[in-house]
Amino acid sequence: MSRRISRPTAASRRRSLSAVTAALVGGAALVALTGCSALEFKEDICSGGEYPVMTVNGTGSACVSDDDKPPSGYVRYPEGKVPKHVDDKWDVYWRTHTLDENGKIIDDPDADEAD
């Protein structure tokens, strides 16, 4: 009894190499065209099951369980102005603004010192 071992032919090796090359070139083109934006990572302000709160008359913030109310000295962000990701529009905005004890948006008095 003889065993016969099947080996790929040169033509099938060339086809496999061509397919791999085409896949790599296509992947490189995709990265170049999207500017890697599809791979961008955005860090969430809070974890799942939490919402962000801010300090009254200050730029401090914290995350609170969805089941809890904000602790003393903290309030919810105004609707539509809640930061969702680190460095997003509202995260940057609230670094220099705050809410006073009446819920009015004001410039943070200490914002100039932070610059």
N, C-alpha and C positions, 0 to 999 in steps of 0.2 A: 504494500500500500504506500503510495507516495502522497505526500501532502503538497498541495499547491498553494502558494502564497500569492495573493493578488497585490500587485504594487501599482500605485498610481502612475499613469503615463505622463510623459512630459507635457502633453497638451492639457490634461486635467489639472496639473500643477500650475500651469500658466493661467488657466481660467480662475483658479482659486486665488492666485496672487493678484490678478486683475480685479477680482471682486473685493478683496481686502483693500487694495489701493484706492479703488473708487469710493469705498465707505469712508476711508480716512480723509480723502480729499473733500468729500461731501461734508463731513463733520467739521473740517477746518473752515470751509466756506460758510457754513452756518454760524460758527462762532464769530467769524470776521464780519458777517453781515448784521448780526444782532448786537455786536459790540459787547458780548458777554452779558447783556442785560437779562437774558433768560436765566442766568445763573446767579443773579444778584440775591443776596440774603438780606432780609430786613428783620431786625430784632424787634419783637413785640414789646410794648411798654409793660404790659402785665401778662401773666400766664392765663391759660384758659380757666374759666370759672372766677375770674377777678375783673375788677374795673378800676381805672385810675382815679385818684382824688388829689386835690391840691390844698396847700395850706392857705388859710385866710391871711391876707396882707403879706404874703411871701411867695417865693417860687419853689418851695419844697413840694414834694409829691410822694405818694405811696400807692400801693395796690391793696384793695379791700375785696374780700370774698363777696361774690354776687349775693349771698344770703345776709350780709351785714350792712349796716348803715355806716357812713363815714364817721371816724372817731372825732372826738372833740378837737376843734381847731382846724378841721379839714372839711372841704366841701366837694361836691361833684363838679366837674368841668361843665361850662355852659353847653347846652345841646348844640351839636354841629361843630363844636370847637374842641373836641376830645382828641388828644393825641393817641394814635394807635401804634405807631412804630417809632423807634429811636431816630431822631433827626428828621422826622416828617414835618410838614408845615406847622402843625399845631404844637409839636414838641419844641420847636425852635421859638415860636411865638411866645409861649408861656415862660420862656427863660427870662424875658424882660417885662412881662405883664403879670398881673395877679388880680384877685378879686378882693374888694374891701368887705367889711362886715355887713354891708347892705347888698352884696352881690353885684356891685358895679365893677366893670373892668377898669383897672387903673394901671399906669406904668409902675413897675416895681421901683420903689425909692432906692434900693441898693443895686440896681442894674448897672449903673455907671461904674461902681466900684469893682464889679466882676470883670470889666473889660480890661 
